[in-house]
Amino acid sequence: MGPWLTKLTQLSSAQPEIQRQLDSWRRDEYACLAILKGHAFIGASQGTLDYFDTQRDSFITATPYDFSPRIQASGINSIEVAQQLIERVHQGEVVSVNWLHMSQLGRELPTRVTMLPARLEESQVILVRFDTADRRAKHREKVSNGFDRLPAQLVSSILEDSAEAVYISNHQHEIIAVNKAMCRICGYSADQLLNKSPLDLQGFCEVSNRQSDFLQCLEDRGSWQGETLKTRSDGSQFPAWESCRKLQIDGELFYVTLFSDISAKKRLESRLTEQAMVDTLTGLPNRHQLKQQLDQALASAQKESGKLGAVIFMDLNGFKNVNDCFGHATGDKVLQLVAARLEASCIDKASIARLGGDEFTLVLSDCQDRAEIEAISRQLLAIFDAPFEINSQKFFLGTSIGIALFPEHSDQAAQLLSFADTAMYCAKKSPNHVLFYDSQMHRDAQYKLKTINDLRHAFNLNQFQLAYQVIVNLDGNQVLGVEALLRWHKSDEEIIEASDFVPLLEETGLLINIGQWVLTTACEQVAKWRDEIDRPLQACVNVSATQLEHPDFVQQVTRALIASGLPATALVLEITESALLRQPKRVKATLIHLKALGVRIAIDDFGAGLSSLSKLGSLPIDTLKIDAGFAERLNEPQGRELCQAMIQLAQALKIQFVVEGVETLAQKQILAGMGQGFAQGYFYGYPTAAEQFTKANFILH
């Protein structure tokens, strides 16, 4: 009896109803069954392996969600829900669900999955049954196949000319009939086979424990099918798929055996397995093979305590620019060169794989300590010191490296990959681009994900509001305008400023719609105030680089002005210096169009970044908003000189200036002596909602 049948027969349950179900499934020779221990398979029937187009070595230690798409057709997360279902069964519940599986070759498998809690020796396990849920693929019971109505001579002729090898044995397992295919496939004549036992023919059948299991199963269950190894008359061996059935006719016992040469199928399977395990572009192991290698490393680490292993996640810095500028064909060649350098790096302890895109992963085993892993990371960074050259074009790339340790951080493959991935994304913002995973990264990632989910609903929940802050003349406190500042009223107790969530809006693509709402709302509010006080008043609205680069931005501004009735000259769009640098040609063209409408342009937080005076002089700028950091340093001689220089620059360019962050009377008085301009800050008023702003008259006498 083979390992699978041994495990299957040893399953038991203390609940009579479940025990009866176990016995029923065991008697069904065509049932697709598997055994789960924890969350991994430890055994499976041949029918299950065929169902998933896989092999036993690949299936054992895999999880149910390894053969599932990431998201089910219903939209649920496969891994999360599968783990919940397995836990329910471990608690004693029988679970039966419809599930979408994927075969190892990528076929979709709509399946009815039934799971029974059971015990195997002293361990708690689950017996799983897979039944196709595709009605077209379901087995239909046949009333009659018609063979019972055919003449015996016709049936004999069919067997004789069958492409499959067929032989019939008597109760002593002596061959009493063979067909032509049997002779052709095995190279024996009929005379050499008749009245002989297959075991008497040199090497024809395996004389082993496997053969004994086969005979025992045939006697116990009346049938057997499976893969076996046979030998031709010339001594060459070939794999065969064999099916044998015991029949009793008129009191006499017969054994009918059919088999076919599956050499071509095995070669195809071998090629498909290789293709399924290797990245076709670089020749490196792919994600599936990486997981196997990582599972082996984890198993070894558990046996040898004190040994340290690591999963290193690498991402190429600047690779997107190569694809965008030179095309994907060049990008593919760069990836091949990176793979070649990694393989030539002579890191003996590393198993290297490409997960996809520009992401590469290394699994390190038997490391002594963190210092050794850090040294390997520096070795990986050094790979990118030299440029990659393709068709006389040199490409300088860097890499960001995230590292997760086992067993320190986890002993689960999927979790380690996730941790290393998280560390890699954090490493992109790190000065040396190498980071070890820590739990804070995971908490930050979870918080970011939750915040993004909350942001997706915030607009529909009316949680976004505008606060307005006054901008005044330094001489006589005459109001120039108001700046509209976006706030997220997440709850009555929690109000979040724009700087803390606008980057997430940009990352998720939500900023375009939110930005349009801010622009329209601010224009409408300022137009209303202008009508009420019958005086000029400017609406100052912050605009991100993402908005400026949007092809429809000029039309969005036009629609906001028309809808609100605000004159274009009363709208000031505030942009940061960094927004001018990402796509300078497109941004400049957009600013020129806006200027043609009459809209005013201000550079926000001027002096906080790397100012480019040459670009400043070539752009249609109306106002410099000097960063609040200069106002903070007005009590220092050097701070006053820097602020004076900023103001003189604005005067030289013949444009307005607004000093941000004015909080004290002393600061105001110093600035008033530097030139005729404007100021903004807590000294003049805090940002408030429109209603409170109106009550304060927004006029300072």
N, C-alpha and C positions, 0 to 999 in steps of 0.2 A: 504494500500500500504506500503510495507516494506521500510526500510531506503535506500536500494540500488535503488529500482525503483523510490523512491522519488528524490534522487539525479539525476538519469538518466533523469527523465522527466523535471527537472529544468535546464538542460544544454541548453545553447543558444549561438548563434553567430551572430554578426552584418553582416557577409558576407553571402549572400544568398546561394552561392554554398556550403559553409561549413555547413550551416543550413540544406540544403537538405540532405547532407551526414549524419548529426546527426540524422535526422528523419528516414532515411533509416536504420541506424544501430539499432535504438530503436525498429523498427518493426521486426527485425530479432531475434526471440526468441532463436535461437541456437548460436548466436554470442558470442564469448568470449570477454567481454568488461571489462575495468577497468578505474578508474579515478585517475589521478595524480594531486596532488597539491604540487607545488615546485618540489621536487624530490622523494616524498613518495606517496604511494597509499592511498587513503581515501575511496575507494569503489571498489567492484568487483562483477561481476555476478557469479552465481553458476558454470557456465560452465568454467569460468576462474580458479576458485578454484580447480575444478576437473582436469583441464588441468595441473596445477602445483602441483597436489597431496598435497594440503595444506588445511588449515582451515582459516576461515575468520580472526580470532584473530591473526594468524601468518602473514597473508598477509597484513592486514591493518598496516600502518606505515613502511612497508618494501619498498625497492627501487627496480627498475627494475634490477639493477646489483646484488642485493642479490640473484636473481634467474638466474644468468649468471656465466659461468666459468670466471676465472680471465683474460684469454686470449681467444679471439675468434679464430675460425678456420683459419681466414685470418692473424692472428698474431697481431691484434690490441688489445689494452688494453680496456677491457669491461667498466670499471668504467669511464675512461677518455672520451671515445668516446660516451658512453651513456649520460653523462652529456652534452656534446657538442650538441648532437641531441635534448635533452630536451630543451636546451636554444634556439635552432633554432625554435622550435615549440612555445615557449613562446613569440618569436618575431613575431609570426603570420604565420609561414610557416607550410604547411602540409608535414609531413615526412613519407615516407614508405621505410623500409629497411628489408633485410633478416638478421636474428639474431639467434644466438645459445643460447637458454635458457636451464636451468637445473631445473628439478622438485625438490621438497623438498626431494624426495626419491632417487634422483641422476640420473633420466632418462634424456638423451639428448633430447631436443625439438627444432629441426630446425623450425623456426617460421618466418612468414612474419608479421612484426609489422608495423601498420599504426597509426599515431598520429595526432589528430585534435585539434587545439587551440579552447577553448571554455570558457564560463563564467558560474560560479555557484554562484548565487546571486551576490555579489560584488567582488568575487574572480576570479582570472585568473587560469584556470585549463586546463588539457589535457585529452581528451577521447582517450583511447588506445584500439585498436582491435588486437587480436592475432589470426592469421590463420596459421594452420600447413603448413610448407613448404616441408614436406615429401610427395612426390607424392604418395607413397604407402598408406599413411594414409588419403589422401584427400577424401572427400565425393564425390561420383560419382552419378550423377543424374540417377535415375532408370526409365525406361520406364514403367514397370509394375512389381509389386511384385507377381503377379499370383493369389492373393486372390480373385480378381474380377471374376475369372473363376471357383472358387470352389463352390460346392453345399452349400447352407445355412446350411444344417444339419451337414456337415463336419466342417464348421467354428464353429458352436455351440458346437460340440464335443471337438474341440481344446480348446476353452475357458473354457469349463467345467472341462477339465483335466489339465489345465495349472498349473504350480507350483506357479505362482503369483496369489495373491488374486484379483478377478475381481468382481465388482458389477456394475449394470446399474440402473440409477435412471431416473425418469420421470421429467417433467418440474417443479414439486413441490418438487423435490429432495427426492421423496419416492422411496425406493429400489424395483425394479420390477424383478430383476434377480441377483443371486449370484452363484459363482462356489464353488467347493469342497474346494479349497485352502482357500477361504475366511472363510469358516466355521471352517476349521482345525486351521488356524492361530489365529483366534479371539475367538474360543471356543463357538460360537453361532451355533444353528441349523438354517437351512434354514427357518423354520417356524417363528423363532424369528426375522429374518431379513426382510423377505418379507413384503412389504407395510408399512415399517417403514422408518422414516427419520433417517439418521445416528446421528443427533443431539438428537433424542429421546432415543437413547440407552445410558445408564448410562456410561459416561466417554469414549465412543467410539471415539469421536473426541474432539479436543480442542475447547472449547467455549471461544474464546478470540479474541483479535484484530488480531491475526495471522489468525484465521479462517475467520474473516471478510475480511481481505486482500485477502485471497484465493478465496472467493466467488466473490469479486469484480473483481479480475483479470480474473477469469473464464468468467464472463459476458463481460468484456471489450475486452479480447483478444481471447476468445474461447478455451483457454487451460491453464494449469498450471502444473508445476512439481516442486518437492522439497522435503525436509526432513520434516517430521512431527512426532508427538508423538501420539501413539494410545494405547488404553486400552483394554485388553482382558475381557472376561466375569467374570473372577475371580478377577478382579481389578488390575492385574499386568500390567505394562506399558512396551512398547517396541518402539524403534525408527523404523520408516518405511520410505521407499522412495516411494513417491506417484506421480502418473501421472494421470491427469484428462483432458478429452476433451469434449467439447460441440458439439453435432451433431444434424442436423435437417434432418430428413428423411420423405418424403411425408408430409411435413407440421407439423410433430410432433417433439417435442424437447426431446432429450435424453442426459444424462451425463454418460460417460463411465469412470470408475475409476479403476486403477490398482495400487496395492502396494505390497511391499515385506518387510519382516522382515529383517532389516539390523543390528540386534544386534551383530552378529558375526563380521560383517565388522567394526562396531564401536569399538568393543573390540580390533580388529587387529589394527585399526587406532590409538587407544589409546596407544597400545604397541609400534607401530612404532614411534609415536610422542615422547614417553618417550625415546626411543632409539636414536631418532634424536636430543634430547635435552640434553642427558647425556653422558659423557665420559665413555665408557665401562670399561676401565682399573681401574679408580680411583673412579667412581661413582659420581664425581663432575659434575656440569653443564659444557657443552661444549661451543664452540664459539657461536653457534646459540642462546643458552639460555642466555649466557652472554650479547649478543647484546640486547636482550629483556630487561634484567635487567638494563642495562645501559640506554636504551631508557626511561625506567620508572623513573630512578633516575634523568635523565636530565629533564624530564617533571615536576617532583616534584620541582627541583631546580628553574625552570622558574617561578613556582607559588609562591615560597617563596624566595624573594630576601634576600641577606645577608648570605645565607647558602652556605657552601663550600663543594664540593665533589671532589673525586680523583679517578683516575684509576692507580692502581699500577701493574706494569709489573715485574715479577720475572723470573730469569733464574738461573739454578743451575750451580755453578762453579765446574768444575772437574767431571761432570756427564759423559762426553764422555769417560774418563779413566775407569769408572766403566763398561760401555758397552764393551770397547775394551779388558779389562783384564778379566772380569768375565762373559761376555755374556749378551744378551738382556733380558733373563729371570730374572737374578739378577737385571738388570737395572729397569725392570718393578716393581719388589718388592720394590726397593728404591723409585720409584715414588709413589707407594701406601702408603708407610710410610710417605713420605712428605705430601701427601694429608691428611692423618690422623692427622698429627701434625697441619696442617693449620686449619682443622676443629675443632680441640681441643683447638685452641689458644684463643678461647672465645673473638674474636673481633666482638662485637655485630653489629657494623655498616657495616660489610664487607659481600659482596656476592663474594664467591670464585669460580673460574672456572679454568679448565685446557684447554689451547688452543691447545696443542699438543706437542710432544717431551718433553723437560724438562722445558716448559714455563707455568707458572701459573699467573693468573690475579685476582686481587681483586678490587671490586668497593666499594668505601666508600661514604656514604651519610651523610648529616647533620653534618658535621664537623664544629667546631668553627673557627679554624685558622690553619695555617701551622704547628704550634707547635704540635697540636694534631696529625696531619698526620705524622710528624717526629717521634713522640712517638710510633705510630703504626708501623712505619718502623723499629724502633729499636726492637720492640717486635717480628717482623718477623725475623730479623737477629738473635735474641736469640734462635729461634727455631732450628737453625743449630749449636748451641754451643755443643750439645751432639751428639755423632756419631750415625749413623744408623747401626744396627746390624742385619745381616742375616746369618744364619748357622754358628754362632760363628765368623763371619768375620765382622770387624768394618769398616765403611766407613765414612770418615770425608769430608763433603761437605760444601760449602758456597753458598751464593746467591748474585746476583747483582740486584738492585732494581731501576727501573725508574718510576717516578711519573709525571702524567699530571693532572692538576687541571681543574675542571669545576665549574662555567662558565669562569674562568679567561683565560685559554688557548684556549678553544673551547667549543661549545655547540653541536658538531656533534660527534656521537659515533665513526665512523670510524676514524675520525681525532684524537680523543683523544687516541685511541688504537695505532695509528701510532706514536703520540708524545711520549707516554709512552714507546713504543718499542725503539724509538730513544734514549730516556734518559737512558734506561736500558743498551744499548750497550756502551754509554759513561760512565756509572757507572762501567763497567767492568775495566776501566782504572783508576777509582777514588780510592783514598786510603781507604775510608770507604764504598765503593760499594753502595752508595745511592745518587741519584741525582734527583732534580726536573728539569723538562723540561724547556728550555728557547729557544728563537727564534734563537740564535746563533747555537745551536745544529742542527736545521733544515737547516740553511744555510750551515753549515759544511757538513751535510749529502748530500745536493744537490751538493755542490762543489765536494765532493768525487765521487758521482755518475757520474757527468759530466767528471771529470778527468779520471775515469776508462773507460768511453765510448771513450774519446779521445785517451787513451792509446791503446785501441783495434785497432785503425786505424793508430797509429803512425808508426808502422813498415812498413806497406804497402805504407805509404806516405814518406818513407825514412827520417823520422824526427829524428831517433836515429843516433848519431855520437859518435866517440871516440876521446877523448882528451888525449894527452900523456904528462907525467911529468917525468923528468930525475931523476935518482938515482945515486949519485956519491960517490967516496971514500973521506973520511974525510981528508986524508993526502994530496993527490995531485990532487984532483978534477977529477980523472979518472972515466969515465962513467962505471957503473956496468950494468945498464939496464934502462928500461922505464916502468912506470906503465900506463896501459890503463884504462882510466876513462870514464864511460858511461855518455853521456849527451843527454838530450831531447830538440832538437831545435823545440819547439812548434810553434814559429814564429820568424821572424827576430829580434823582440825586446825581446822575452822571451826565455831564455835558462835555463833549470831546471837541477839541479844536481841530481845524482843518489839517494842520501839519501832521497830525497823528493818524489820519485815515485817508487823506487824498492820495498818497502813494499807492494804497491798496485799491482805491477806485481806478487809478491808472492801470494797475496790473490786471485788473479784471475786466477792463473795458467799459466800466460803468460811468466813467467821468464825463464822457461826451454828453450823455443825456442829462446828468446832474448839472454839468456846466451850463448847458442851455437853459435849464430851469433857473440857476443862479443869475445868469445874464438877464433873462426876461423879467424876473422878480425884482431885481435891483433897479432896472430901467423904469419899471412901472411905479415903484415906490418913490424914486427921486422925481419922476414926472409929476406925481401927485403932490409932493412937497413944493415943487416949483410953482404949481398952480396956487397952492395955499398961501405961500409967502410972497408970491409975485416978484421973485428975484432969481438971478442965475444961480444954479447949483449943479455941481458935477457929480456924476455917478462913477465911482472908481471900483472896478471889478477885476479881481485876480484871474489870470488866464494861464493854464499850464502849457507845457511844450506839446503834450498830446493833442490839446485842442487846436493850437496853432498849426500843427502839421495835418490836421484833418482837412480833406479837400473841400468840405462843405462849410468851413468855419465862417467865411465872409458872408455867406448866405444866412447863417445862423444869426450873426450880428445884425444883418439887415432886417431879418424878421422880428428880432427883439425891439429894434428901434421903431419899426412900423406899428407893432402891436401896442407899444407903450406910448407912442407919440413924443418920445424924448428926442430932441435935436441931436444929430450925430456929434456936434461939437461939445455936447454936454456929457459925452461918454468917454471915460478914460480907461483903457485896457492896460493893466499892470502885468508885465512879464518879467521873469527873472533873467539874469545874465546867462545862466546855463541853458535856457530855452533857445538862446540865439546860436548856440554852438552845435546842437544835435544835427539839424538839417538846415544849415545857414542859407542856402539858396532858396529853398521853399519858404522858410520863415520870412526872409527879406521880401519875397514876392507877395506874401500875404500881408505884411505890414504896409507895403506900398498901396495895395488895394484898399486896405482899411483907411489909410491916410487920404486916399482919393474920395472916400465917403465923407470925410470930415472928422472921423474918429481920432481922438488923441491917444498917443502911446507914451507910457511911462515905464522906465526900467526900475523894477522893484529890488530892494535890498542891495542897492548899488554899493560896490566896494567890498562886499562879503565874499565874493568869488574872485576868479582870476579875470579881471576886467581887461577887455581888449579895446583900447582906445581907437585903433584903426577901424574896427567894425562899428564902434559907436558913432564915429563921424560920418559913416556912410549910410546910416539907417535913419528913417524918418521919426526921430525921437522928440517928444515935446517936454518931457519931465524926467528928472532924475530923483528917485526916492532913495535918499542916503540911508544906509543901514543903521539900525538902532545902536549898534556897537560903537559908532562914533560919538553919539550923544552921551553914552555912558562914560566916555573918557574925556569929556570936556573939562573936567577938573584937573587934568594933567596937561602940561605944556605941549607934549608931543601929540596928545589926543586933539587939542585945539588946532594945532597946525595941520593935522591930517584932515579934520573936518573943514577947515578953511580952504584947503587944497581942493576938496571935493566941490565946495561951493564955487570956487573960482573956475573950476573946470566947467560947471554948468553955465556960469556967466560967459565964459569964453565961447561956448557953443550956442549962446543966446537962447537957452531953454530954462524952464522953471526948475526949481529944486524944492523938495519936501524932505525935511529931516524927521526921521521916524524915531520913536522911543523917547520923546521929551516927557520927563516926569517931574521936573522941579522948576521953580521960578528962576533959580540961578542959571539953569541950562537955557531957558527961554531968553534971558537977558543977554547971555553970551552970544547966542545965535542971532539975536536981533542986531547985534553990532557987526555981524559978518556980511550982511547983505540983505537985499529985499527978497524974501522967499516965504516959504510956508512950513508949517510944522504939524506933527501928529503925535499923540501919545496920551498917557493917563493924566497928565497935567491938564489937558483940555477936556478929557472925558473918556470914560471906559466904553468899550463896545456894548451896545444895548439893543434890544429888540425895537422894531419900528415904533410901537406904541409908546414905550418909555422915551425913546429918542424925541418923539413929537412933543411929549409932555415937558421935556427939558428945553423945548423951543429951538433946539439945535442952533441957537444964536447966542454968542458970548458977547456981552456988552462991555 
